[in-house]
Amino acid sequence: MALLSAPLDRANVRQREQGRSRVSYLEGWQVIAEANRIFGFDGWERSTLISRCVAEHERPIGRDRKSGWGVTYIARVRITITAGNRTLIREGSGAGHGIDADLGLAHESALKEAETDATKRALMTFGNPFGLALYDKQQRQVSSAAAAQPAPVATTGKAVHAEAKDAPLPPAAITRLQEQIKALAPARLEAFAKGFRAAFQVPDAMPSLAGLITTSRHQRWIEGFLAQSTAG
């Protein structure tokens, strides 16, 4: 509950032009990474209930106005969360648009965008980290974590070497690792959890490991484990 009610970090918020105004939003990968961090790799599931093409037409694309296609899909997604003995279900609907010279690629792009949009809307109902805070025009539940961080302190010698060996991971790398772990078979996922807890001294009282994957040390250990799983 504490994680779900925490303010949304402004560093995760993106903006785009929409008409004559700017709209704040979260990227799809960011929302999925937050779900892995808060609920755990095996603590939630996504299923697509509906995906339907509602528009398809030829249109000019690009600066040279060459012949192409415009496609629109709508989708409805269900998110299922397992929390102890409780199961929570939320659903969301979304739309996606694809424009490409190739009709198949236009369909693929539109379908992916529709499913991502629906996923974001379903997860949004769980709280601020998933974008609920952005529905408040004043964004009172959006905090600036960067402003609260102390200024970096210059280090030299052994301290720099140790820092390089345990450097923080970029969000894209964390998301990639989380997706690879979530794809493991149940038995391997259980082995991963036990091994990670032992390697990094994580207590059993902490149910989710997703939010603990933050540094290059974690990455090296996980990639080693995944390599063994593939070899096996």
Secondary structure, 3 states (H helix, E strand, C coil): CHHHHCCEEHHHCEEEEECCEEEEECCHHHHHHHHHHHHCCCCEEEEEEEEEEEEEEEEEECCCCEEEEEEEEEEEEEEEEEECCEEEEEEEEEEEEEEECCHHHHHHHHHHHHHHHHHHHHHHCCCHHHCHHHHCCCCCCEECHHHHCCCCCCCCCHHHHHHHHCCECCHHHHHHHHHHHHCCCHHHHHHHHHHHHHHHCCCCCCCCCHHHCCEHHHHHHHHHHHHHHHHC
